[in-house]
Structures are given as structure tokens and as C-alpha cells.
Amino acid sequence: MLRTSKDGQADYYDHKVEDPEFEINRPHGESRLYRYVMDFKFRRVASLLGGQLRGSNVLVTCCGSGMDAEYLARCGARVVALDISSGCISRARTRAGRYSVDYILVRGDAENLPFPDSSFDYAFVHDGLHHLAQPERAIREMARVAQRGILISEPADANLTKFLIRSRLMKPYEAAGNYVVRFDAGRLEALSRELGFDRISSSRYLLKYGHPPGMWWGLVDPSPLFELSCAAFRVLGVSLFGRWGNKLAFVAERSNPPISVAA
């Protein structure tokens, strides 16, 4: 059953993605607000990190079409990006050439990573774990190959989301056929401590956007609408209602990691 789920999702991302060019390019070519939101998601999880991404060896698991790998490479990390879908790997390769960014691509299973222990400084995942049948297994694999820390940006187990699903205003499944797993910071912390991490940071925020985003996002591109929209998001989605938000940024680090990296 797990194999069928993986094969089904791989087939979807190999052959059934509605807009491959959007996947290759995003956030390039999109509205200012969409680019700001994507950048915020990365900055939010990176800001929790005690160490430095620049110069670090980083694994991006469930890399999709390479947006995460591009961002981390531009932060100065040496990036290896992995995905189970050959279509995703192909699009990520096209992205790397199109936008002159350097990372290594590997086709593989996030729940059975093809790397030795402590191969990387950090392992990073953004909106990938929630696709998996066994996300805890994937987190254990991230912890195995990352000697310093793991960075996770995923949907939060939010009461608001539960209400919307019960009210049938939101579907619990995605187009690829997977149930959307949502994550609780407390449970992630307990698992991370079990795996040897002793420095834990997390934050939540409230954010909703389409995939791809709707046309209205471009309507607020002109100043001062763009600046006002960003400020409203920071005040409402982060400061006031963030603690109940539907997005989770989570980082777990080891204070005394092994000295050397195998990769």
C-alpha cells in the first residue's frame, strides 16, 4: 500500500502537473507579493537556525522542482536535492540551468535516504513531509544524515484548518492523491529530542495562497499597496494570529555535533 502511494504520487508529478513551467520558474515571474511570501517562508525557518547555512552541506529532501534548492544555494549552501519523482528532478535541472544556480540532484526516497550517516550539516524540507505516508520515518532519516540540524517548513496542525475541513471548506487531500499530514510542534520536539537534538525552535504563522496564485495577487504589486499588504501580513498573520497559524517553521539542532561531514 505504501509502495502504491509513492508510485501514484511519483506518477502525478512525473506526468500530471498542470503547469510545469510555473513549477520550474516560481517564484520568478510571479507577483511581488507572491515572491515576498515565498521568501518569508524560507527566511522564517532559516531565522530559527543557530548555525550558518553559508558554506554548509545541505540536503533538500522532497525537493520538488528545485525552488528550495535554489534558495539555499543562493544563501551560500552546498546543496544536494532529492525527490522520488523523475519529473521533479527534470524540472529542477531545467531551473538550475535557466537561473544559473548550482546544486546536485538525486532521485530517491525521502523515507529511505541513499546517503551514509552524517553526510550533511543540515537536512531541509519544505512542504514535502505532508505528502508522505510515513513522515516520522522521513524525519528520522533526515536526522540520521544531518549531523548538525534539521529544518522543517510544513502545514501546522491548526484548529482553524480542522474547522475548515469539517465544514467542507477545505479538502483533506491534494491533487496528487495524498492526505495532507499536519504537524504539531510539541510532537516534533519530542521526536527531535529522542533523535539527539537538544536545541529546538519553532514558530507558527497564518498564511493562505493558491498554487499557482490567483490573479488578484498582482493587483497589489504597485506601491503603496504592496508595502501595505506585506505590513498587514506581518501584523495579522504573524504578530496577532501567528500562534494559531496554519504554517509551522521548526528547527532542531545538536549542540555538540560530530566533527566531520562525510559528503
PAZAPA-4460 file (N, C-alpha, C; in steps of 0.05 Angstrom, whole numbers, plus 32768, in hexadecimal, padded with zeros to 4 digits):
% residues 263
    n_x    n_y    n_z   ca_x   ca_y   ca_z    c_x    c_y    c_z   seq   type   mol
   8011   7FE8   8000   8000   8000   8000   8011   8019   8000     1      M     A
   8027   8019   8010   8039   8030   8010   8046   8033   7FF5     2      L     A
   804E   801C   7FE9   805B   801E   7FCF   8048   802A   7FBA     3      R     A
   802E   8022   7FBB   801B   802C   7FA9   8017   804A   7FAC     4      T     A
   8017   8054   7FC5   8015   8070   7FCB   802C   807F   7FBF     5      S     A
   8044   8075   7FC3   805C   8082   7FB9   805C   8082   7F9A     6      K     A
   8055   806B   7F8E   8054   806A   7F71   803F   807D   7F66     7      D     A
   8028   807F   7F73   8013   8090   7F6A   801B   80AE   7F6B     8      G     A
   8028   80B6   7F80   8031   80D2   7F82   8048   80D7   7F6E     9      Q     A
   805A   80C4   7F6B   8070   80C8   7F58   8064   80CA   7F3C    10      A     A
   8050   80BA   7F35   8043   80BC   7F1B   8036   80D6   7F17    11      D     A
   8029   80E1   7F2C   801C   80FB   7F29   8030   8110   7F23    12      Y     A
   8046   8111   7F32   805A   8126   7F2D   806B   8121   7F15    13      Y     A
   806B   8108   7F0B   8079   8103   7EF2   8069   810C   7EDA    14      D     A
   804E   8108   7EDB   803E   810A   7EC2   8026   811C   7EC4    15      H     A
   801D   8123   7EDC   8002   8130   7EDF   8003   814C   7EEB    16      K     A
   801A   8157   7EEF   801C   8172   7EF9   8010   8185   7EE5    17      V     A
   7FFD   8196   7EEE   7FEE   81A7   7EDC   7FFF   81BC   7ECD    18      E     A
   8012   81C8   7EDB   8022   81DE   7ECF   803F   81DA   7ED6    19      D     A
   804D   81C9   7EC6   806A   81C3   7ECC   807B   81DD   7ECB    20      P     A
   8074   81EF   7EBA   8084   8208   7EB8   8082   8218   7ED2    21      E     A
   806A   8219   7EDE   8067   8227   7EF7   8079   821A   7F0C    22      F     A
   8079   81FF   7F0D   8089   81F1   7F21   80A7   81F7   7F1D    23      E     A
   80B0   81F7   7F04   80CC   81FD   7EFE   80D3   8219   7F07    24      I     A
   80C2   822C   7F02   80C9   8248   7F05   80C3   8254   7F20    25      N     A
   80AF   824A   7F2E   80A6   8258   7F46   80BC   825B   7F5B    26      R     A
   80BE   8272   7F67   80AD   8289   7F66   80B5   829D   7F50    27      P     A
   80C9   8297   7F3F   80D0   82A9   7F2A   80B8   82AE   7F18    28      H     A
   80B4   82C7   7F10   809F   82CE   7EFE   8084   82D1   7F0B    29      G     A
   8082   82CC   7F25   8068   82CF   7F33   8067   82EB   7F3F    30      E     A
   8050   82F1   7F4B   804C   830C   7F57   805F   8311   7F6E    31      S     A
   8063   832B   7F74   8074   8332   7F8A   806B   8326   7FA4    32      R     A
   8051   8325   7FA9   8047   831B   7FC2   804C   82FD   7FC4    33      L     A
   8048   82EE   7FAE   804E   82D1   7FAF   806C   82CC   7FB4    34      Y     A
   807D   82DC   7FA7   809A   82D9   7FAC   80A0   82DF   7FC9    35      R     A
   8094   82F3   7FD4   8098   82FB   7FF0   8090   82E4   8003    36      Y     A
   8079   82D8   7FFE   806F   82C2   800F   8081   82AA   800D    37      V     A
   808A   82A3   7FF5   809D   828C   7FF3   80B7   8291   8002    38      M     A
   80C1   82AA   7FFF   80DA   82B1   800C   80D6   82B1   802B    39      D     A
   80BE   82BA   8034   80B8   82BA   8050   80B9   829D   805B    40      F     A
   80AD   828A   804D   80AD   826F   8057   80C9   8264   805B    41      K     A
   80DB   8269   8049   80F6   8260   804C   8104   826F   8063    42      F     A
   8101   828A   8063   810E   8299   8078   8104   8292   8093    43      R     A
   80EB   828B   8095   80DF   8285   80B0   80ED   826C   80BC    44      R     A
   80F1   8257   80AC   80FD   823F   80B7   811B   8244   80BA    45      V     A
   8128   8252   80A8   8145   8257   80AA   814C   8268   80C1    46      A     A
   8139   827A   80C9   813F   828C   80DF   8140   827E   80FA    47      S     A
   8134   8266   80FB   8135   8256   8114   814F   8247   8118    48      L     A
   815F   8246   8103   8177   8237   8103   818D   8245   8113    49      L     A
   819A   8236   8125   81B0   8242   8134   81CA   8243   8124    50      G     A
   81CE   822F   8112   81E6   822E   8101   81E2   823E   80E8    51      G     A
   81F4   823A   80D5   81F4   8249   80BC   81EF   8236   80A4    52      Q     A
   81DE   823E   8092   81DA   822F   807A   81F1   8233   8066    53      L     A
   81FD   824C   8065   8212   8251   8052   822A   823F   8058    54      R     A
   8233   8231   8043   8249   821F   8046   8242   8203   8050    55      G     A
   8229   81FF   8058   8220   81E5   8062   8218   81D2   804C    56      S     A
   821B   81B9   8052   8210   81A4   8040   81F3   819E   8048    57      N     A
   81E1   81A3   8035   81C4   81A1   803C   81B6   818E   8029    58      V     A
   81A7   817B   8034   8196   816A   8025   817A   8176   8024    59      L     A
   816F   8179   800C   8152   8181   800A   8143   8167   8002    60      V     A
   8133   815E   8013   8123   8146   800D   8107   814D   8004    61      T     A
   80FB   813D   7FF3   80E2   8144   7FE6   80E5   815F   7FD8    62      C     A
   80F9   8161   7FC7   8101   817B   7FBC   80EE   8186   7FA8    63      C     A
   80DC   8176   7F9D   80CA   8180   7F89   80D9   818A   7F70    64      G     A
   80D1   81A1   7F66   80DD   81AC   7F4D   80F4   81BF   7F53    65      S     A
   80FF   81BE   7F6B   8119   81CB   7F70   8118   81E7   7F7D    66      G     A
   8100   81F1   7F84   80FE   820C   7F8F   810E   820D   7FA9    67      M     A
   810B   81F9   7FBA   8119   81F8   7FD4   8137   81F7   7FD0    68      D     A
   813F   81E5   7FBE   815C   81E2   7FB8   8168   81FC   7FAE    69      A     A
   8159   820A   7F9D   8163   8223   7F92   8167   8237   7FA9    70      E     A
   8153   8239   7FBA   8155   824D   7FD0   816D   8247   7FE2    71      Y     A
   8171   822E   7FEA   8187   8227   7FFC   81A2   822B   7FEE    72      L     A
   81A3   8225   7FD4   81BC   8229   7FC6   81C3   8246   7FC4    73      A     A
   81AF   8257   7FC1   81B4   8274   7FC0   81BB   827F   7FDC    74      R     A
   81B4   8270   7FF1   81BD   8277   800C   81DA   826F   8011    75      C     A
   81E6   8261   7FFE   8202   8259   8000   8206   823D   800A    76      G     A
   81F1   822D   800B   81F4   8211   8013   81FC   8200   7FFB    77      A     A
   8209   81E9   8001   820F   81D5   7FED   81F8   81C1   7FEF    78      R     A
   81E8   81BF   7FD9   81CE   81B2   7FDB   81CD   8198   7FCB    79      V     A
   81C3   8184   7FD7   81BA   816B   7FCA   819C   816A   7FCC    80      V     A
   818E   8167   7FB6   8170   8167   7FB6   8166   814C   7FAD    81      A     A
   8153   8141   7FBC   8148   8126   7FB7   812A   8127   7FB4    82      L     A
   8120   8117   7FA1   8104   8113   7F9E   80FF   80F8   7F91    83      D     A
   80E7   80EC   7F97   80E0   80D2   7F8D   80D6   80D3   7F70    84      I     A
   80CF   80EB   7F67   80C3   80EF   7F4D   80D9   80F6   7F38    85      S     A
   80DA   80E7   7F23   80ED   80EE   7F0E   80E5   8107   7F00    86      S     A
   80CB   810D   7EFF   80C1   8126   7EF3   80CA   813E   7F03    87      G     A
   80C9   813C   7F1E   80D3   8151   7F2F   80F1   8156   7F2B    88      C     A
   8100   8140   7F29   811D   8142   7F25   8123   8150   7F0B    89      I     A
   8114   8148   7EF6   8118   8155   7EDC   8112   8173   7EDD    90      S     A
   80FC   817A   7EEA   80F5   8197   7EEC   8109   81A6   7EFD    91      R     A
   8113   8199   7F12   8127   81A6   7F23   8141   81AA   7F13    92      A     A
   8147   8197   7F02   815F   819A   7EF1   815C   81B1   7EDD    93      R     A
   8144   81B4   7ED2   813F   81CA   7EC0   8141   81E4   7ECE    94      T     A
   8136   81E6   7EE7   8138   81FE   7EF7   8155   8206   7EFC    95      R     A
   8166   81F2   7F03   8182   81F8   7F09   8190   8205   7EF1    96      A     A
   818A   81FA   7ED9   8196   8206   7EC1   818B   8221   7EBA    97      G     A
   8171   8223   7EBD   8163   823C   7EB5   816B   8254   7EC7    98      R     A
   8170   824E   7EE0   8176   8264   7EF3   8192   8263   7EFE    99      Y     A
   81A3   8253   7EF1   81C0   8253   7EF7   81C5   824E   7F15   100      S     A
   81BA   8239   7F1F   81BD   8232   7F3B   81C8   8215   7F3C   101      V     A
   81D9   8210   7F50   81E7   81F6   7F51   81DD   81E5   7F68   102      D     A
   81D4   81CD   7F62   81CE   81B9   7F77   81CE   819E   7F69   103      Y     A
   81D2   8189   7F7A   81D3   816E   7F70   81B7   8161   7F74   104      I     A
   81AE   8153   7F60   8194   8147   7F60   8196   8128   7F62   105      L     A
   8185   811D   7F73   8185   8100   7F78   8168   80F6   7F79   106      V     A
   8162   80E2   7F6A   8147   80D6   7F6C   8148   80C1   7F82   107      R     A
   8136   80C4   7F95   8136   80B1   7FAC   811E   80B5   7FBD   108      G     A
   811C   80A4   7FD1   8105   80A2   7FE3   810B   80B0   7FFD   109      D     A
   80FB   80C3   8005   80FF   80D2   801E   80FD   80C0   8037   110      A     A
   80EF   80AA   8035   80EC   8098   804B   8103   8083   804D   111      E     A
   8113   8083   8038   812B   8071   8037   8141   807F   8029   112      N     A
   814D   8093   8036   8161   80A4   8029   817A   8094   8021   113      L     A
   8184   8098   8008   819B   8089   7FFF   81B6   8095   8006   114      P     A
   81B9   809D   801F   81D1   80AB   8028   81DA   809F   8042   115      F     A
   81F5   809E   8047   81FF   8095   8061   81F7   80A8   8078   116      P     A
   81FA   809E   8090   81F6   80AE   80A8   8207   80C7   80A7   117      D     A
   81FD   80DD   80B1   820C   80F7   80B4   8219   8100   809A   118      S     A
   820A   80FC   8083   8215   8105   8069   8213   8123   8065   119      S     A
   8201   8130   8074   81FC   814D   8070   81FD   815B   808B   120      F     A
   8200   8176   8089   81FD   8186   80A1   81DF   8188   80A9   121      D     A
   81CE   818E   8095   81B2   8192   809A   81A1   8183   8085   122      Y     A
   8189   817C   808D   8175   8172   807B   815C   8184   807C   123      A     A
   8152   818B   8065   813D   819F   8063   8125   8193   8054   124      F     A
   810D   8199   805D   80F5   8191   804D   80E0   81A7   804F   125      V     A
   80D4   81AD   8038   80C0   81C2   8037   80A8   81B6   8028   126      H     A
   8092   81B4   8036   8079   81AA   802A   807D   818F   801B   127      D     A
   808D   817E   8028   8091   8163   801C   8089   814D   802E   128      G     A
   808D   8150   8048   8086   813B   805B   8068   8134   805B   129      L     A
   8058   8149   8056   803B   8145   8057   8030   8133   8041   130      H     A
   8041   812D   802D   803A   811B   8018   803E   80FE   801F   131      H     A
   804D   80F8   8034   8057   80DE   8039   8044   80CD   804A   132      L     A
   8045   80B3   8045   8036   80A0   8056   8043   809C   8071   133      A     A
   805D   80A0   8072   806C   809C   808B   807E   80B4   8090   134      Q     A
   8073   80CB   8096   8084   80E3   809A   8097   80E1   80B1   135      P     A
   8090   80D2   80C6   80A3   80CF   80DC   80BC   80C0   80D3   136      E     A
   80B8   80AC   80C2   80CF   809D   80B8   80E1   80B0   80A8   137      R     A
   80D5   80C1   8098   80E5   80D4   8088   80F4   80E7   809B   138      A     A
   80E8   80F0   80B1   80F6   8101   80C4   810D   80F2   80D1   139      I     A
   8109   80D9   80D7   811F   80C9   80E2   8136   80C6   80CE   140      R     A
   812F   80C4   80B5   8143   80C2   80A1   8152   80DD   809E   141      E     A
   8144   80F3   809F   8151   810D   809F   8164   8110   80B6   142      M     A
   815C   8107   80CE   816D   8109   80E6   8185   80F7   80E3   143      A     A
   8182   80E0   80D5   8198   80CE   80D2   81AE   80D9   80C0   144      R     A
   81A6   80E7   80AB   81BB   80F0   8098   81C4   810C   809E   145      V     A
   81B7   811B   80B0   81BE   8137   80B6   81CB   8138   80D2   146      A     A
   81E4   813F   80D3   81F2   813F   80EC   81EB   8157   80FE   147      Q     A
   81E5   816E   80F2   81E1   8186   8102   81C3   818C   8107   148      R     A
   81B2   8189   80F3   8197   8190   80F8   8184   818A   80E1   149      G     A
   816A   818C   80E7   8155   8188   80D3   8143   81A1   80D3   150      I     A
   813B   81A9   80BC   8129   81C0   80B8   8110   81B8   80AA   151      L     A
   80F9   81BE   80B6   80DF   81B4   80AC   80CC   81CC   80A9   152      I     A
   80C0   81CE   8091   80AB   81E2   808C   8094   81D3   8080   153      S     A
   807F   81D0   8090   8068   81BE   8089   804E   81CA   8093   154      E     A
   8037   81BE   808A   801E   81C7   8095   801C   81C0   80B3   155      P     A
   8011   81D2   80C3   800D   81CE   80DF   7FF2   81C0   80E5   156      A     A
   7FF2   81B1   80FB   7FD9   81A4   8103   7FC7   81B9   8111   157      D     A
   7FBB   81CA   8101   7FAD   81E2   810C   7F8F   81DC   810F   158      A     A
   7F83   81E7   8124   7F66   81E4   8128   7F56   81F1   8112   159      N     A
   7F60   8207   8107   7F52   8214   80F1   7F50   8202   80D9   160      L     A
   7F66   81F4   80D3   7F66   81E1   80BC   7F52   81CA   80C1   161      T     A
   7F52   81C0   80DA   7F3F   81AA   80E0   7F22   81B3   80DD   162      K     A
   7F1D   81CC   80E5   7F02   81D7   80E2   7EFA   81D9   80C4   163      F     A
   7F0D   81E3   80B4   7F07   81E6   8097   7F03   81CB   808A   164      L     A
   7F11   81B7   8092   7F0E   819C   8087   7EF3   8190   808F   165      I     A
   7EEC   8193   80A9   7ED2   8189   80B3   7EBB   8197   80A5   166      R     A
   7EBF   81B1   809F   7EAA   81C1   8092   7EAA   81BD   8073   167      S     A
   7EBC   81AC   806A   7EBF   81A6   804D   7EC6   81BF   803D   168      R     A
   7ED4   81D1   804A   7EDE   81E9   803C   7EFB   81E4   8033   169      L     A
   7F07   81CE   803C   7F22   81C7   8034   7F23   81A9   8032   170      M     A
   7F31   819F   801E   7F34   8182   801A   7F4C   8177   802A   171      K     A
   7F49   815F   8035   7F5F   8154   8044   7F74   8146   8032   172      P     A
   7F6E   8146   8018   7F80   8139   8004   7F89   814D   7FF0   173      Y     A
   7FA0   8147   7FE3   7FAB   8158   7FCE   7FA6   814A   7FB3   174      E     A
   7FAC   8159   7F9E   7FA8   814F   7F83   7FB8   8135   7F7D   175      A     A
   7FCF   8133   7F8A   7FE0   811B   7F86   7FD4   8102   7F93   176      A     A
   7FBF   8105   7FA3   7FB2   80EF   7FAF   7FBA   80E9   7FCC   177      G     A
   7FCC   80FA   7FD6   7FD5   80F5   7FF2   7FC4   8104   8006   178      N     A
   7FC1   80F7   801D   7FB5   8104   8034   7FC9   8119   803E   179      Y     A
   7FC1   8131   8045   7FD3   8146   804E   7FD8   8142   806C   180      V     A
   7FF0   8138   8072   7FF8   8135   808E   7FFF   8150   8099   181      V     A
   7FF6   8156   80B2   7FFB   8170   80BF   800A   816B   80D8   182      R     A
   801C   817D   80E0   8030   8178   80F4   802C   8189   810D   183      F     A
   8031   817D   8124   8030   818A   813E   804C   818E   8148   184      D     A
   8052   81A7   8150   806D   81AD   8159   8076   819D   8171   185      A     A
   8064   8198   8184   806A   8189   819B   8072   816C   8195   186      G     A
   8064   8160   8182   806B   8144   817A   8085   8144   816B   187      R     A
   808A   8158   815A   80A3   8159   814C   80BA   815D   8160   188      L     A
   80B6   816D   8174   80CB   8172   8188   80D1   8158   8197   189      E     A
   80BD   8149   819F   80C1   812F   81AD   80D1   811C   819B   190      A     A
   80CA   811A   8182   80D8   8108   8170   80F4   8112   816C   191      L     A
   80F8   812C   8169   8113   8137   8164   8125   8131   817C   192      S     A
   811B   8134   8194   812B   812F   81AC   8132   8111   81AD   193      R     A
   8120   8100   81A6   8125   80E4   81A5   813C   80DE   8191   194      E     A
   813E   80EE   817C   8152   80E9   8167   816C   80F8   816D   195      L     A
   816F   8104   8185   8188   810F   818D   818B   812D   8189   196      G     A
   8176   813B   8181   8177   8158   817F   816F   8165   8199   197      F     A
   817E   8179   81A1   8179   8186   81BB   8172   81A3   81B9   198      D     A
   8175   81AF   81A1   816D   81CB   819D   8156   81CC   818A   199      R     A
   813F   81D3   8194   8126   81D2   8185   8119   81EE   8183   200      I     A
   8112   81F6   816B   8104   820F   8167   80ED   820B   8153   201      S     A
   80D7   8219   8158   80C0   8217   8146   80B0   8230   8147   202      S     A
   80A1   8235   8131   808E   824B   8131   8078   8244   811D   203      S     A
   8061   8251   8121   804A   824D   810F   8042   8268   8104   204      R     A
   8035   8267   80ED   802A   827F   80E0   8012   8277   80CF   205      Y     A
   8002   828B   80C9   7FE9   8286   80BA   7FED   8290   809D   206      L     A
   7FEA   827D   808A   7FEF   8284   806E   7FDF   8271   805C   207      L     A
   7FD2   827D   8048   7FC3   826E   8034   7FCA   8279   8018   208      K     A
   7FD1   8267   8006   7FD6   826F   7FEA   7FCF   8258   7FD8   209      Y     A
   7FC9   825E   7FC0   7FC2   824A   7FAC   7FDB   823F   7F9F   210      G     A
   7FD7   8229   7F90   7FEE   821D   7F83   7FE5   8214   7F67   211      H     A
   7FE9   8225   7F52   7FF7   823F   7F53   7FE5   8255   7F60   212      P     A
   7FF1   826B   7F67   7FE1   8281   7F74   7FCD   828D   7F61   213      P     A
   7FB8   8298   7F6C   7FA4   82A5   7F5B   7FAD   82BF   7F50   214      G     A
   7F9E   82C9   7F3C   7FA5   82E1   7F2E   7FA4   82FA   7F41   215      M     A
   7F94   82F8   7F56   7F91   830F   7F67   7FAC   8317   7F75   216      W     A
   7FBE   8304   7F78   7FD7   830A   7F85   7FE6   8320   7F76   217      W     A
   7FE4   8320   7F5C   7FF1   8335   7F4C   7FE5   8350   7F4F   218      G     A
   7FCC   8352   7F59   7FBE   836B   7F5C   7FCA   837D   7F71   219      L     A
   7FD9   8371   7F84   7FE5   8380   7F99   8003   8385   7F95   220      V     A
   800C   837F   7F7D   8029   8384   7F77   8031   83A1   7F78   221      D     A
   8020   83B4   7F6F   8029   83D0   7F70   802C   83DA   7F8C   222      P     A
   8040   83EC   7F90   8042   83F9   7FAA   802C   840E   7FAC   223      S     A
   8021   8413   7FC4   8028   8407   7FDE   8018   83EE   7FE5   224      P     A
   8008   83E4   7FD2   7FF7   83CC   7FD9   8008   83B4   7FE1   225      L     A
   801F   83B1   7FD3   8030   839B   7FD9   803B   839D   7FF6   226      F     A
   8045   83B4   7FFD   8050   83B8   8018   803A   83B5   802D   227      E     A
   8022   83BF   8027   800C   83BC   803A   8004   839E   803E   228      L     A
   8004   838F   8028   7FFD   8373   8029   8011   8363   8039   229      S     A
   802B   8369   8035   8040   835C   8044   803E   8363   8062   230      C     A
   8038   837C   8068   8036   8384   8084   801D   8377   8091   231      A     A
   8007   8375   8082   7FEF   8368   808D   7FF5   834B   8093   232      A     A
   8003   833D   8081   800A   8321   8086   801B   831F   809F   233      F     A
   802F   8330   80A2   8041   832E   80B9   8031   8333   80D3   234      R     A
   801F   8346   80D3   8010   834D   80EB   7FFB   8337   80F1   235      V     A
   7FEB   8330   80DD   7FD4   831E   80E1   7FDD   8301   80E1   236      L     A
   7FEC   82F9   80CC   7FF4   82DD   80C9   800A   82D4   80DB   237      G     A
   801A   82E7   80E4   8032   82DF   80F5   802E   82E8   8112   238      V     A
   802C   8302   8116   802C   830D   8131   8012   8307   8141   239      S     A
   7FFB   830C   8135   7FE2   8309   8143   7FD7   82ED   8144   240      L     A
   7FD6   82E0   812D   7FCA   82C6   812B   7FDD   82AF   8125   241      F     A
   7FF7   82B5   8125   800B   82A1   811E   800A   8288   812F   242      G     A
   8005   828B   8149   8006   8274   815B   7FF1   8260   8154   243      R     A
   7FDC   8268   8146   7FC7   8256   813D   7FCA   824F   811F   244      W     A
   7FE0   8256   8114   7FE3   8255   80F7   7FE4   8239   80EC   245      G     A
   7FE0   8237   80D1   7FDF   821D   80C3   7FFA   8215   80B8   246      N     A
   800E   8225   80BC   8029   821F   80B2   803C   821C   80CA   247      K     A
   804E   8209   80C8   8061   8203   80DD   807E   8204   80D2   248      L     A
   808F   8214   80E0   80AC   8214   80DB   80B9   8207   80F3   249      A     A
   80C9   81F3   80EF   80D5   81E3   8105   80F2   81DD   80FF   250      F     A
   8103   81E1   8113   8120   81DB   8110   8129   81CB   8129   251      V     A
   8138   81B6   8124   8144   81A7   813A   8162   81A4   8135   252      A     A
   8172   81AB   8149   818F   81AA   8145   819D   819A   815C   253      E     A
   81B5   8191   8156   81C5   8184   816A   81DA   8198   8173   254      R     A
   81DD   819B   818E   81F1   81AD   8199   820E   81A3   8193   255      S     A
   8211   8189   8194   822B   817D   8190   822A   8168   817A   256      N     A
   8229   8171   8161   8227   815F   814A   8242   8151   8146   257      P     A
   8242   813B   8136   825B   812F   812E   826D   8143   8120   258      P     A
   8287   813E   8120   829A   8152   8115   829A   8153   80F7   259      I     A
   8298   813D   80EA   829C   813D   80CD   8283   8135   80BE   260      S     A
   8282   813D   80A5   826C   8136   8093   8276   8124   807E   261      V     A
   8268   810E   8078   8271   80FA   8065   826E   8104   8049   262      A     A
   825A   8114   8043   8254   811C   8027   8269   8130   801D   263      A     A
***
